[in-house]
Every structure is written in C-alpha cells, then in structure tokens.
Amino acid sequence: MGKRKSTAKPPPKKRMDKLDTVFSCPFCNHGTGVECRIDMKNLIGEASCRICNESFSTTVDCMFPFLDSYCY
C-alpha cells in the first residue's frame, strides 16, 4: 500500500518595506530636508529641499523608485 501525499504549505509571503521619501540635503546638510515626489501622470520626479529651496526634477518611467530621483 502507498502512503498518502502530504499537503505542503505555501511559503510565507515576504513583506516589502516602504521606500524612504525623505533624505538629507547635500547643499544645506539638513537631516530631513529633501522630499521626493513622483508625478506618474506627467512622468516627472522631483526632489526639493524645504530648508534651502533647492530643487531638481527629472523624467521617470513606471518602475522609478524615490531614491533614483534623489541620486541623479
């Protein structure tokens, strides 16, 4: 006689941590000065400092994380 097949449990789903949207400013060195926003309707990513009013914007695609707009 054969054994019964055991039912294997599916592996647990890994939770993805949310990416940071606030970074330190390279110009004024404020710890949480730079805020990154992505406008998916117009495909524009913008990083701007609330303290010294420096800003940078670039074009994005659908798989563009917040960190890339800060690093460019």
C-alpha positions as a printed Julia matrix, in Angstrom:
72×3 Matrix{Float64}:
  0.0    0.0     0.0
  1.14   3.54   -0.74
  1.45   6.46    1.63
 -0.82   9.46    1.45
  0.7   12.54   -0.09
  1.26  15.29    2.43
 -0.02  18.73    1.56
  2.83  21.21    1.56
  2.15  24.65    2.96
  2.97  27.54    0.64
  6.0   29.61    1.69
  5.16  32.73    3.71
  4.89  35.96    1.73
  7.69  38.45    2.29
  6.6   41.93    3.25
  8.23  44.71    1.29
  9.3   47.66    3.41
  8.26  51.05    2.1
 10.98  53.12    0.5
 12.1   56.36    2.1
 10.75  59.58    0.61
 12.7   62.0     2.83
 16.5   62.36    2.65
 19.26  64.67    3.88
 20.07  67.71    1.74
 23.5   67.72    0.06
 23.55  71.55   -0.01
 22.47  72.59    3.5
 23.12  69.22    5.26
 19.73  69.28    6.97
 18.78  65.77    8.1
 15.26  65.55    6.68
 15.19  68.48    4.28
 14.77  66.79    0.9
 11.36  65.41   -0.01
 10.94  63.35   -3.18
  7.71  63.22   -5.15
  6.83  61.34   -8.33
  4.04  62.53  -10.61
  3.1   59.42  -12.59
  0.54  61.3   -14.7
  3.18  63.63  -16.17
  6.14  61.21  -15.62
  8.16  63.72  -13.6
 10.18  63.0   -10.46
 11.05  65.94   -8.23
 13.39  66.27   -5.25
 13.19  69.55   -3.35
 14.65  70.83   -0.08
 12.24  72.55    2.31
 15.05  74.43    4.08
 17.22  75.95    1.32
 14.63  75.69   -1.54
 16.97  73.78   -3.87
 15.08  71.53   -6.28
 15.75  69.05   -9.06
 13.35  67.35  -11.45
 13.82  64.57  -13.99
 11.73  62.36  -16.23
 10.72  58.97  -14.87
  9.24  55.69  -16.06
  6.76  53.38  -14.34
  9.44  51.48  -12.33
 11.28  54.53  -10.95
 11.91  54.44   -7.16
 12.15  57.55   -4.97
 15.85  57.05   -4.32
 16.74  57.38   -8.01
 15.29  60.89   -8.22
 17.45  61.85   -5.21
 20.64  60.26   -6.64
 20.57  61.87  -10.1
